[in-house]
Amino acid sequence: MNVALRPFHLALPVTDLGTSEAFYCGLLGCAKGRTASRWIDLNFFGHQVTLHLVDASDAAAAANPVDGDSVPARHFGIVLEMADWQSLAARLEEANSKFLISPRIRFKGEVGEQATLFILDPCGNALEFKSFADTAQLFAT
């Protein structure tokens, strides 16, 4: 099936809108869209992510082993061009971000070789940023 890529929408729970806005807009560079007293729309690399204020978080989630790392089972992210991934990784390192999984190459020399890194937002939502030297490897088996 050959379908033009459409923007996805994802809603995330956050316990602090101000800190979350600073993280997503300031550190990650997302543009802010519509807002209300309990939510903020963001342009997350061309996709719509909405931060919804909640009174409590259930951020603790299970993890699975993937190529030697403990990967949070509940996470989201974006596949970037390699230069953009490298730039973001450097920006996160310069900001002394705490990585769940430090920037690295996963599945080196195998099908699906990819650059990856994992961080948490200020409210405990896990984000993965990845890149492929060969984007055709994205769905390769």
Secondary structure, 3 states (H helix, E strand, C coil): CCCCCCCCEEEEEECCHHHHHHHHHHHCCCEEEEEECCEEEEEECCEEEEEEECCCCCCCCCEEEECCEEEECCCEEEECCHHHHHHHHHHHHHCCCCEEEEEEEECCCCCCCEEEEEEECCCCCEEEEEECCCHHHHHCC
